[in-house]
Amino acid sequence: MSATSGGTSPTSGGTRGWLPATDMPRYVRELCDFVGFGEADAAAVRASAPAVLERESELTAALYDHFLKFPESARFFLGADGAPDLPRIERRKHSLARWLRETAQAAVTHESSYYLLAVGLSHSHRSTGPGGVVPAHLVVNAISLAQTVLAGVFAQALAPAQALEASVAWNKLLIVQLNVFLLGYLPPAPR
């Protein structure tokens, strides 16, 4: 089935099949609708963002320290001598911090959706650098780690009801992002 052939679906508005990467804003909106990520969730993400962003360097350091504990994930951050490549890790921390800041805005826009696709492709299509392509299961595991760390931040920094609301909202948003990140690993399938 090609990107322009196929049947219609109730959510497609009567249009023929299309590939997610050809209309990322639409794809992300559909994912948001499916997981129930709405304006109230976006507001909860933005309201909890200060608790996350004030711990940005602590969070990024903890995640990279975790990656270095396991040979399968550490291999992406080691130099030729087998020791952690500290300049590379600092660059990656900077990229992770940018992702946190972008995510904290809870924007579902043309720019944000293609930014997420670029992040995903940078992991699924690495032709250079140590370790090669990042396996999909490590991307899934990294999102799980982020969800866990964020839940801890919210439990410490927010009132219980706000912490729950923030955790649920960030979880929905991170699952949407995970779907986008995984596009580079999966064969294109018309929607």
FIDREN-777547 format. One record per residue: residue number from 1; residue in three letters; x, y, z of N, C-alpha, C, O in turn. Coordinates in steps of 0.2 Angstrom, whole numbers, plus 5000, padded with zeros to 4 digits. Example, Ala and Ser with C-alpha at 12.3 -4.5 7.8 and 13.67 -1.06 7.14 Angstrom:
2
[1; ALA; [5066; 4972; 5039]; [5062; 4978; 5039]; [5066; 4984; 5039]; [5071; 4983; 5042]]
[2; SER; [5064; 4989; 5035]; [5068; 4995; 5036]; [5064; 5000; 5039]; [5067; 5006; 5040]]
END
This chain:
191
[1; MET; [5004; 4994; 5000]; [5000; 5000; 5000]; [5004; 5006; 5000]; [5009; 5007; 5004]]
[2; SER; [5003; 5011; 4996]; [5007; 5017; 4995]; [5005; 5022; 5000]; [4999; 5021; 5003]]
[3; ALA; [5008; 5028; 5000]; [5006; 5033; 5005]; [5000; 5036; 5002]; [4996; 5040; 5006]]
[4; THR; [4998; 5036; 4996]; [4992; 5039; 4993]; [4987; 5034; 4992]; [4981; 5036; 4989]]
[5; SER; [4988; 5028; 4993]; [4982; 5023; 4992]; [4980; 5020; 4999]; [4982; 5022; 5004]]
[6; GLY; [4974; 5016; 4998]; [4972; 5013; 5005]; [4965; 5016; 5006]; [4963; 5021; 5003]]
[7; GLY; [4962; 5014; 5011]; [4955; 5016; 5013]; [4955; 5022; 5018]; [4961; 5025; 5019]]
[8; THR; [4950; 5023; 5020]; [4949; 5029; 5025]; [4948; 5027; 5032]; [4946; 5021; 5033]]
[9; SER; [4949; 5031; 5036]; [4948; 5029; 5043]; [4943; 5034; 5046]; [4943; 5040; 5044]]
[10; PRO; [4940; 5033; 5052]; [4936; 5038; 5055]; [4939; 5044; 5057]; [4936; 5050; 5057]]
[11; THR; [4946; 5044; 5058]; [4950; 5050; 5061]; [4953; 5053; 5055]; [4956; 5058; 5056]]
[12; SER; [4953; 5050; 5049]; [4957; 5053; 5044]; [4953; 5059; 5040]; [4956; 5062; 5035]]
[13; GLY; [4947; 5060; 5042]; [4943; 5065; 5038]; [4941; 5063; 5031]; [4940; 5067; 5027]]
[14; GLY; [4941; 5056; 5030]; [4940; 5054; 5023]; [4946; 5054; 5018]; [4945; 5053; 5012]]
[15; THR; [4952; 5056; 5020]; [4957; 5056; 5016]; [4960; 5049; 5015]; [4959; 5045; 5020]]
[16; ARG; [4964; 5048; 5010]; [4968; 5042; 5009]; [4974; 5041; 5014]; [4975; 5046; 5018]]
[17; GLY; [4977; 5035; 5015]; [4982; 5034; 5019]; [4988; 5039; 5018]; [4989; 5042; 5013]]
[18; TRP; [4991; 5041; 5023]; [4997; 5045; 5023]; [5002; 5043; 5028]; [5001; 5039; 5033]]
[19; LEU; [5008; 5045; 5027]; [5014; 5043; 5032]; [5015; 5048; 5037]; [5015; 5054; 5036]]
[20; PRO; [5016; 5046; 5043]; [5017; 5051; 5049]; [5022; 5056; 5047]; [5020; 5062; 5049]]
[21; ALA; [5028; 5054; 5045]; [5033; 5059; 5044]; [5031; 5065; 5039]; [5034; 5070; 5038]]
[22; THR; [5026; 5063; 5035]; [5024; 5068; 5030]; [5020; 5074; 5032]; [5018; 5079; 5029]]
[23; ASP; [5017; 5072; 5038]; [5013; 5077; 5042]; [5013; 5076; 5049]; [5009; 5074; 5053]]
[24; MET; [5019; 5078; 5052]; [5020; 5077; 5059]; [5015; 5081; 5064]; [5013; 5078; 5069]]
[25; PRO; [5013; 5087; 5062]; [5009; 5090; 5067]; [5002; 5086; 5067]; [4999; 5085; 5073]]
[26; ARG; [5000; 5083; 5062]; [4994; 5079; 5062]; [4995; 5073; 5066]; [4991; 5071; 5070]]
[27; TYR; [5001; 5070; 5065]; [5002; 5063; 5068]; [5002; 5065; 5076]; [5000; 5061; 5080]]
[28; VAL; [5006; 5070; 5078]; [5007; 5071; 5085]; [5000; 5073; 5088]; [4998; 5071; 5093]]
[29; ARG; [4996; 5077; 5084]; [4989; 5078; 5087]; [4985; 5072; 5088]; [4981; 5071; 5093]]
[30; GLU; [4985; 5068; 5083]; [4982; 5061; 5084]; [4984; 5057; 5090]; [4980; 5054; 5093]]
[31; LEU; [4991; 5057; 5091]; [4993; 5054; 5096]; [4991; 5057; 5103]; [4989; 5053; 5108]]
[32; CYS; [4991; 5063; 5103]; [4988; 5067; 5109]; [4981; 5065; 5110]; [4979; 5064; 5116]]
[33; ASP; [4977; 5065; 5105]; [4970; 5064; 5106]; [4969; 5057; 5109]; [4965; 5055; 5113]]
[34; PHE; [4973; 5052; 5106]; [4973; 5045; 5108]; [4975; 5044; 5116]; [4971; 5040; 5119]]
[35; VAL; [4980; 5047; 5118]; [4982; 5047; 5125]; [4978; 5051; 5130]; [4979; 5051; 5136]]
[36; GLY; [4974; 5056; 5127]; [4970; 5060; 5131]; [4974; 5066; 5133]; [4972; 5069; 5138]]
[37; PHE; [4979; 5068; 5129]; [4983; 5074; 5131]; [4980; 5080; 5128]; [4980; 5081; 5122]]
[38; GLY; [4977; 5084; 5133]; [4973; 5090; 5131]; [4976; 5096; 5134]; [4982; 5096; 5137]]
[39; GLU; [4973; 5102; 5133]; [4975; 5108; 5136]; [4976; 5108; 5143]; [4981; 5111; 5146]]
[40; ALA; [4972; 5105; 5147]; [4973; 5104; 5154]; [4980; 5101; 5156]; [4983; 5103; 5161]]
[41; ASP; [4981; 5096; 5152]; [4988; 5092; 5153]; [4993; 5097; 5151]; [4999; 5097; 5155]]
[42; ALA; [4993; 5100; 5146]; [4998; 5105; 5143]; [4999; 5110; 5149]; [5005; 5112; 5150]]
[43; ALA; [4994; 5113; 5152]; [4994; 5118; 5157]; [4998; 5115; 5163]; [5002; 5118; 5167]]
[44; ALA; [4996; 5108; 5165]; [5000; 5105; 5171]; [5007; 5104; 5169]; [5011; 5105; 5174]]
[45; VAL; [5009; 5102; 5163]; [5016; 5102; 5161]; [5019; 5109; 5162]; [5025; 5109; 5165]]
[46; ARG; [5016; 5114; 5159]; [5020; 5121; 5160]; [5020; 5123; 5167]; [5025; 5126; 5169]]
[47; ALA; [5015; 5121; 5171]; [5015; 5124; 5178]; [5020; 5120; 5182]; [5023; 5123; 5187]]
[48; SER; [5022; 5114; 5180]; [5027; 5110; 5184]; [5034; 5111; 5181]; [5038; 5108; 5184]]
[49; ALA; [5034; 5114; 5176]; [5041; 5115; 5172]; [5046; 5118; 5177]; [5052; 5116; 5177]]
[50; PRO; [5044; 5123; 5181]; [5050; 5126; 5185]; [5053; 5121; 5190]; [5059; 5121; 5191]]
[51; ALA; [5049; 5116; 5192]; [5052; 5111; 5197]; [5057; 5107; 5193]; [5062; 5104; 5196]]
[52; VAL; [5055; 5106; 5186]; [5060; 5102; 5182]; [5066; 5106; 5180]; [5072; 5103; 5181]]
[53; LEU; [5065; 5111; 5178]; [5070; 5115; 5175]; [5075; 5118; 5180]; [5081; 5119; 5178]]
[54; GLU; [5073; 5119; 5186]; [5078; 5121; 5191]; [5082; 5115; 5193]; [5087; 5116; 5196]]
[55; ARG; [5081; 5109; 5191]; [5085; 5103; 5193]; [5088; 5100; 5186]; [5090; 5095; 5186]]
[56; GLU; [5088; 5104; 5181]; [5090; 5102; 5174]; [5097; 5099; 5174]; [5097; 5093; 5172]]
[57; SER; [5102; 5102; 5177]; [5108; 5099; 5177]; [5109; 5093; 5181]; [5112; 5088; 5180]]
[58; GLU; [5105; 5093; 5187]; [5105; 5087; 5191]; [5102; 5081; 5188]; [5104; 5075; 5188]]
[59; LEU; [5096; 5082; 5184]; [5093; 5077; 5181]; [5097; 5074; 5175]; [5097; 5068; 5174]]
[60; THR; [5100; 5078; 5171]; [5104; 5076; 5165]; [5110; 5072; 5168]; [5111; 5067; 5165]]
[61; ALA; [5113; 5074; 5173]; [5119; 5071; 5176]; [5117; 5064; 5178]; [5120; 5059; 5177]]
[62; ALA; [5111; 5064; 5182]; [5108; 5057; 5185]; [5107; 5052; 5179]; [5109; 5046; 5179]]
[63; LEU; [5104; 5055; 5174]; [5102; 5050; 5168]; [5109; 5048; 5165]; [5109; 5042; 5163]]
[64; TYR; [5113; 5052; 5163]; [5120; 5050; 5160]; [5124; 5045; 5165]; [5127; 5041; 5162]]
[65; ASP; [5124; 5047; 5171]; [5127; 5042; 5176]; [5124; 5035; 5176]; [5127; 5030; 5176]]
[66; HIS; [5117; 5035; 5175]; [5114; 5029; 5174]; [5116; 5025; 5168]; [5117; 5019; 5168]]
[67; PHE; [5116; 5029; 5162]; [5118; 5026; 5156]; [5125; 5022; 5156]; [5126; 5017; 5154]]
[68; LEU; [5129; 5026; 5160]; [5136; 5023; 5160]; [5137; 5017; 5165]; [5142; 5014; 5164]]
[69; LYS; [5132; 5015; 5169]; [5132; 5009; 5173]; [5131; 5003; 5169]; [5133; 4998; 5171]]
[70; PHE; [5129; 5003; 5163]; [5127; 4997; 5159]; [5131; 4997; 5153]; [5130; 5002; 5149]]
[71; PRO; [5134; 4992; 5151]; [5139; 4992; 5145]; [5135; 4993; 5139]; [5137; 4996; 5134]]
[72; GLU; [5128; 4991; 5138]; [5125; 4992; 5132]; [5123; 4999; 5131]; [5123; 5001; 5125]]
[73; SER; [5122; 5003; 5136]; [5121; 5010; 5135]; [5127; 5014; 5135]; [5128; 5019; 5132]]
[74; ALA; [5132; 5012; 5139]; [5138; 5015; 5140]; [5142; 5016; 5134]; [5146; 5021; 5133]]
[75; ARG; [5142; 5011; 5130]; [5146; 5011; 5124]; [5145; 5017; 5119]; [5149; 5018; 5115]]
[76; PHE; [5139; 5020; 5120]; [5138; 5026; 5116]; [5142; 5032; 5118]; [5142; 5038; 5115]]
[77; PHE; [5145; 5032; 5124]; [5148; 5038; 5128]; [5155; 5036; 5130]; [5158; 5040; 5134]]
[78; LEU; [5158; 5031; 5127]; [5165; 5030; 5128]; [5170; 5032; 5123]; [5168; 5032; 5117]]
[79; GLY; [5176; 5034; 5125]; [5181; 5035; 5120]; [5184; 5029; 5117]; [5183; 5024; 5119]]
[80; ALA; [5189; 5030; 5113]; [5193; 5024; 5110]; [5196; 5021; 5115]; [5198; 5015; 5114]]
[81; ASP; [5198; 5024; 5121]; [5202; 5021; 5126]; [5197; 5017; 5131]; [5200; 5014; 5136]]
[82; GLY; [5191; 5017; 5130]; [5186; 5014; 5134]; [5184; 5018; 5140]; [5179; 5015; 5144]]
[83; ALA; [5186; 5023; 5141]; [5184; 5028; 5147]; [5179; 5032; 5144]; [5178; 5034; 5138]]
[84; PRO; [5175; 5035; 5149]; [5169; 5039; 5147]; [5172; 5045; 5143]; [5177; 5049; 5146]]
[85; ASP; [5169; 5047; 5138]; [5171; 5053; 5134]; [5168; 5059; 5137]; [5162; 5061; 5135]]
[86; LEU; [5171; 5062; 5141]; [5168; 5068; 5145]; [5165; 5074; 5141]; [5160; 5076; 5142]]
[87; PRO; [5169; 5076; 5136]; [5167; 5081; 5132]; [5160; 5079; 5128]; [5156; 5083; 5127]]
[88; ARG; [5160; 5073; 5125]; [5154; 5070; 5122]; [5148; 5070; 5127]; [5143; 5072; 5125]]
[89; ILE; [5149; 5067; 5133]; [5144; 5067; 5138]; [5141; 5074; 5139]; [5135; 5075; 5140]]
[90; GLU; [5146; 5079; 5140]; [5143; 5086; 5141]; [5139; 5088; 5135]; [5134; 5092; 5137]]
[91; ARG; [5141; 5087; 5129]; [5137; 5089; 5124]; [5130; 5085; 5124]; [5125; 5088; 5122]]
[92; ARG; [5130; 5079; 5125]; [5124; 5075; 5126]; [5119; 5078; 5132]; [5113; 5078; 5131]]
[93; LYS; [5122; 5080; 5137]; [5119; 5083; 5143]; [5115; 5089; 5140]; [5110; 5091; 5142]]
[94; HIS; [5119; 5093; 5136]; [5116; 5099; 5134]; [5110; 5098; 5129]; [5105; 5101; 5130]]
[95; SER; [5111; 5093; 5125]; [5105; 5091; 5121]; [5099; 5088; 5125]; [5093; 5090; 5123]]
[96; LEU; [5101; 5084; 5130]; [5095; 5082; 5134]; [5092; 5088; 5138]; [5086; 5088; 5139]]
[97; ALA; [5096; 5092; 5140]; [5093; 5098; 5144]; [5089; 5102; 5139]; [5083; 5105; 5141]]
[98; ARG; [5091; 5103; 5132]; [5087; 5106; 5128]; [5080; 5103; 5127]; [5075; 5106; 5127]]
[99; TRP; [5080; 5096; 5126]; [5074; 5092; 5126]; [5070; 5093; 5132]; [5064; 5094; 5131]]
[100; LEU; [5072; 5093; 5138]; [5068; 5095; 5144]; [5065; 5102; 5143]; [5059; 5102; 5145]]
[101; ARG; [5069; 5107; 5141]; [5066; 5113; 5140]; [5060; 5114; 5135]; [5055; 5117; 5136]]
[102; GLU; [5062; 5110; 5129]; [5056; 5110; 5124]; [5050; 5106; 5127]; [5045; 5108; 5125]]
[103; THR; [5051; 5101; 5130]; [5046; 5097; 5133]; [5042; 5101; 5138]; [5036; 5100; 5138]]
[104; ALA; [5045; 5104; 5142]; [5042; 5108; 5147]; [5037; 5114; 5144]; [5033; 5116; 5148]]
[105; GLN; [5038; 5116; 5138]; [5033; 5120; 5135]; [5027; 5117; 5133]; [5022; 5121; 5132]]
[106; ALA; [5027; 5110; 5132]; [5021; 5107; 5131]; [5018; 5109; 5124]; [5012; 5109; 5123]]
[107; ALA; [5022; 5111; 5119]; [5020; 5114; 5113]; [5018; 5108; 5108]; [5022; 5103; 5108]]
[108; VAL; [5013; 5108; 5105]; [5011; 5104; 5100]; [5010; 5108; 5093]; [5005; 5110; 5091]]
[109; THR; [5016; 5109; 5090]; [5016; 5114; 5085]; [5020; 5110; 5079]; [5023; 5105; 5080]]
[110; HIS; [5020; 5113; 5073]; [5024; 5111; 5067]; [5031; 5110; 5069]; [5034; 5105; 5068]]
[111; GLU; [5034; 5115; 5072]; [5041; 5115; 5074]; [5043; 5110; 5079]; [5048; 5106; 5078]]
[112; SER; [5039; 5109; 5084]; [5040; 5105; 5090]; [5039; 5097; 5087]; [5043; 5093; 5089]]
[113; SER; [5035; 5096; 5083]; [5034; 5089; 5080]; [5040; 5087; 5076]; [5042; 5081; 5076]]
[114; TYR; [5042; 5092; 5072]; [5048; 5090; 5068]; [5054; 5090; 5072]; [5059; 5086; 5070]]
[115; TYR; [5055; 5094; 5077]; [5060; 5093; 5082]; [5061; 5086; 5085]; [5066; 5083; 5085]]
[116; LEU; [5055; 5084; 5087]; [5055; 5077; 5090]; [5057; 5072; 5085]; [5060; 5067; 5086]]
[117; LEU; [5054; 5072; 5078]; [5056; 5068; 5073]; [5064; 5068; 5072]; [5067; 5063; 5072]]
[118; ALA; [5067; 5074; 5072]; [5074; 5074; 5072]; [5078; 5071; 5077]; [5083; 5068; 5076]]
[119; VAL; [5075; 5072; 5083]; [5078; 5069; 5089]; [5078; 5061; 5088]; [5083; 5057; 5089]]
[120; GLY; [5072; 5058; 5086]; [5071; 5051; 5085]; [5076; 5049; 5080]; [5079; 5044; 5081]]
[121; LEU; [5077; 5052; 5074]; [5081; 5050; 5069]; [5088; 5050; 5071]; [5092; 5046; 5069]]
[122; SER; [5090; 5055; 5075]; [5097; 5056; 5077]; [5099; 5049; 5082]; [5105; 5048; 5082]]
[123; HIS; [5094; 5046; 5084]; [5096; 5040; 5088]; [5095; 5033; 5083]; [5099; 5029; 5084]]
[124; SER; [5090; 5033; 5079]; [5089; 5027; 5075]; [5093; 5027; 5069]; [5094; 5022; 5066]]
[125; HIS; [5096; 5033; 5067]; [5100; 5033; 5060]; [5107; 5036; 5062]; [5110; 5039; 5057]]
[126; ARG; [5110; 5034; 5067]; [5117; 5036; 5069]; [5122; 5032; 5064]; [5123; 5026; 5065]]
[127; SER; [5125; 5035; 5060]; [5130; 5031; 5055]; [5137; 5032; 5058]; [5141; 5029; 5056]]
[128; THR; [5138; 5037; 5062]; [5144; 5039; 5065]; [5144; 5039; 5073]; [5139; 5039; 5076]]
[129; GLY; [5150; 5039; 5076]; [5150; 5040; 5083]; [5150; 5033; 5086]; [5149; 5028; 5083]]
[130; PRO; [5152; 5033; 5092]; [5153; 5026; 5096]; [5146; 5023; 5097]; [5141; 5026; 5098]]
[131; GLY; [5146; 5016; 5096]; [5141; 5012; 5097]; [5136; 5011; 5091]; [5132; 5007; 5091]]
[132; GLY; [5136; 5016; 5086]; [5131; 5015; 5081]; [5124; 5017; 5082]; [5123; 5022; 5086]]
[133; VAL; [5120; 5014; 5079]; [5113; 5015; 5080]; [5111; 5013; 5087]; [5112; 5008; 5090]]
[134; VAL; [5107; 5018; 5091]; [5104; 5016; 5097]; [5098; 5012; 5097]; [5094; 5013; 5093]]
[135; PRO; [5099; 5006; 5100]; [5093; 5001; 5099]; [5087; 5004; 5102]; [5087; 5008; 5107]]
[136; ALA; [5081; 5002; 5099]; [5075; 5005; 5101]; [5073; 5004; 5108]; [5070; 5008; 5111]]
[137; HIS; [5075; 4998; 5111]; [5073; 4997; 5118]; [5077; 5001; 5123]; [5074; 5003; 5128]]
[138; LEU; [5083; 5004; 5121]; [5086; 5009; 5125]; [5082; 5015; 5125]; [5082; 5019; 5130]]
[139; VAL; [5079; 5017; 5119]; [5075; 5023; 5119]; [5069; 5023; 5123]; [5068; 5027; 5127]]
[140; VAL; [5066; 5017; 5123]; [5060; 5016; 5127]; [5062; 5016; 5134]; [5059; 5019; 5139]]
[141; ASN; [5068; 5013; 5136]; [5070; 5013; 5143]; [5072; 5020; 5146]; [5071; 5021; 5151]]
[142; ALA; [5075; 5024; 5141]; [5077; 5031; 5143]; [5070; 5035; 5145]; [5070; 5039; 5149]]
[143; ILE; [5065; 5034; 5141]; [5059; 5037; 5142]; [5056; 5035; 5149]; [5054; 5039; 5153]]
[144; SER; [5056; 5029; 5150]; [5054; 5026; 5157]; [5058; 5029; 5163]; [5055; 5031; 5168]]
[145; LEU; [5065; 5029; 5162]; [5069; 5033; 5167]; [5067; 5040; 5168]; [5066; 5042; 5174]]
[146; ALA; [5066; 5043; 5162]; [5064; 5050; 5163]; [5057; 5051; 5167]; [5056; 5055; 5171]]
[147; GLN; [5052; 5047; 5165]; [5046; 5047; 5169]; [5047; 5045; 5176]; [5044; 5049; 5180]]
[148; THR; [5051; 5041; 5178]; [5052; 5039; 5185]; [5056; 5045; 5189]; [5054; 5047; 5194]]
[149; VAL; [5061; 5048; 5185]; [5064; 5053; 5189]; [5060; 5059; 5189]; [5060; 5063; 5195]]
[150; LEU; [5055; 5061; 5184]; [5051; 5066; 5185]; [5046; 5065; 5190]; [5044; 5070; 5194]]
[151; ALA; [5043; 5059; 5191]; [5038; 5058; 5196]; [5041; 5059; 5203]; [5038; 5062; 5208]]
[152; GLY; [5048; 5058; 5204]; [5051; 5059; 5210]; [5052; 5067; 5211]; [5051; 5069; 5217]]
[153; VAL; [5054; 5070; 5206]; [5054; 5078; 5207]; [5047; 5080; 5209]; [5047; 5085; 5213]]
[154; PHE; [5042; 5078; 5206]; [5035; 5081; 5207]; [5033; 5079; 5214]; [5030; 5083; 5218]]
[155; ALA; [5035; 5073; 5217]; [5033; 5071; 5223]; [5037; 5075; 5229]; [5034; 5077; 5234]]
[156; GLN; [5043; 5077; 5227]; [5047; 5082; 5232]; [5045; 5089; 5231]; [5045; 5092; 5236]]
[157; ALA; [5043; 5091; 5225]; [5043; 5099; 5224]; [5035; 5101; 5224]; [5034; 5107; 5225]]
[158; LEU; [5030; 5097; 5224]; [5024; 5099; 5223]; [5019; 5096; 5228]; [5021; 5091; 5231]]
[159; ALA; [5013; 5099; 5229]; [5008; 5096; 5234]; [5006; 5089; 5230]; [5006; 5089; 5224]]
[160; PRO; [5004; 5085; 5234]; [5002; 5078; 5232]; [4997; 5078; 5226]; [4998; 5075; 5221]]
[161; ALA; [4992; 5082; 5226]; [4987; 5083; 5220]; [4991; 5085; 5214]; [4989; 5083; 5208]]
[162; GLN; [4995; 5091; 5215]; [4998; 5093; 5209]; [5004; 5089; 5206]; [5005; 5088; 5200]]
[163; ALA; [5007; 5085; 5211]; [5012; 5080; 5209]; [5009; 5075; 5205]; [5011; 5073; 5199]]
[164; LEU; [5003; 5072; 5207]; [4999; 5067; 5203]; [4997; 5070; 5196]; [4998; 5067; 5191]]
[165; GLU; [4994; 5076; 5196]; [4992; 5079; 5190]; [4998; 5080; 5185]; [4998; 5079; 5179]]
[166; ALA; [5004; 5082; 5188]; [5010; 5084; 5184]; [5013; 5077; 5181]; [5014; 5076; 5175]]
[167; SER; [5013; 5072; 5185]; [5015; 5065; 5183]; [5011; 5062; 5177]; [5014; 5060; 5172]]
[168; VAL; [5005; 5063; 5178]; [5000; 5060; 5173]; [5001; 5064; 5166]; [5002; 5061; 5161]]
[169; ALA; [5001; 5071; 5167]; [5002; 5075; 5161]; [5009; 5074; 5157]; [5009; 5073; 5151]]
[170; TRP; [5014; 5074; 5161]; [5021; 5072; 5158]; [5021; 5065; 5155]; [5024; 5064; 5150]]
[171; ASN; [5018; 5060; 5159]; [5018; 5054; 5156]; [5015; 5053; 5149]; [5017; 5050; 5144]]
[172; LYS; [5009; 5056; 5149]; [5005; 5057; 5142]; [5010; 5060; 5137]; [5010; 5057; 5131]]
[173; LEU; [5013; 5065; 5138]; [5017; 5069; 5133]; [5023; 5065; 5132]; [5025; 5065; 5126]]
[174; LEU; [5026; 5062; 5136]; [5032; 5057; 5135]; [5030; 5051; 5131]; [5034; 5049; 5127]]
[175; ILE; [5024; 5049; 5132]; [5022; 5043; 5127]; [5021; 5045; 5120]; [5023; 5042; 5116]]
[176; VAL; [5018; 5051; 5119]; [5017; 5054; 5113]; [5024; 5055; 5110]; [5025; 5053; 5104]]
[177; GLN; [5029; 5058; 5113]; [5036; 5059; 5111]; [5039; 5052; 5109]; [5042; 5051; 5104]]
[178; LEU; [5038; 5047; 5113]; [5041; 5040; 5112]; [5038; 5038; 5105]; [5042; 5035; 5101]]
[179; ASN; [5032; 5038; 5104]; [5029; 5036; 5097]; [5033; 5040; 5092]; [5035; 5036; 5087]]
[180; VAL; [5034; 5046; 5092]; [5038; 5050; 5087]; [5045; 5047; 5087]; [5048; 5046; 5081]]
[181; PHE; [5048; 5046; 5092]; [5055; 5044; 5092]; [5056; 5037; 5089]; [5061; 5036; 5085]]
[182; LEU; [5051; 5033; 5090]; [5051; 5026; 5087]; [5050; 5026; 5079]; [5051; 5021; 5076]]
[183; LEU; [5048; 5031; 5076]; [5046; 5031; 5069]; [5052; 5029; 5065]; [5051; 5025; 5060]]
[184; GLY; [5058; 5031; 5067]; [5064; 5029; 5063]; [5066; 5022; 5064]; [5070; 5019; 5060]]
[185; TYR; [5063; 5018; 5068]; [5064; 5011; 5069]; [5059; 5007; 5066]; [5061; 5001; 5064]]
[186; LEU; [5054; 5009; 5064]; [5048; 5005; 5061]; [5048; 5007; 5054]; [5049; 5012; 5052]]
[187; PRO; [5046; 5001; 5050]; [5044; 5003; 5043]; [5038; 5008; 5042]; [5033; 5007; 5046]]
[188; PRO; [5039; 5012; 5038]; [5033; 5017; 5037]; [5027; 5013; 5035]; [5027; 5009; 5031]]
[189; ALA; [5022; 5015; 5039]; [5015; 5012; 5037]; [5010; 5018; 5036]; [5009; 5022; 5041]]
[190; PRO; [5006; 5018; 5031]; [5001; 5023; 5030]; [4996; 5022; 5035]; [4995; 5017; 5038]]
[191; ARG; [4994; 5028; 5037]; [4989; 5029; 5042]; [4982; 5029; 5039]; [4977; 5030; 5043]]
END
